[in-house]
């Protein structure tokens, strides 16, 4: 198993059926967007900022019910913001060495995880 150092996703580079898996980091989630906005590490463009400010005002004026999605969350769920240092393991078309294909972006890299402990053997009675 491997873990992406950018998104922290854990994945197997080869699936059980032998198919190769090429990891690509997803865009930031709503929770990650909220955190980035709260700590000022994300700046929205003018139109997204205006929409965000309107959503905040709408939530203040009419707080959402406990089981409802807030206007802010609804807006943020429509934004696609690439993660910093994202990894993209899809291979490039231009290969310097076809035997060792180059990936599109190393991003923050990945970490090989130690093998997980084997599950206990089943006992039939």
Secondary structure as GFF3:
##gff-version 3
##sequence-region A 1 125
A	DSSP	beta_strand	2	4	.	.	.	ID=ss1
A	DSSP	beta_strand	10	11	.	.	.	ID=ss2
A	DSSP	alpha_helix	30	38	.	.	.	ID=ss3
A	DSSP	alpha_helix	46	61	.	.	.	ID=ss4
A	DSSP	alpha_helix	71	76	.	.	.	ID=ss5
A	DSSP	beta_strand	88	91	.	.	.	ID=ss6
A	DSSP	beta_strand	103	105	.	.	.	ID=ss7
A	DSSP	beta_strand	110	112	.	.	.	ID=ss8
###
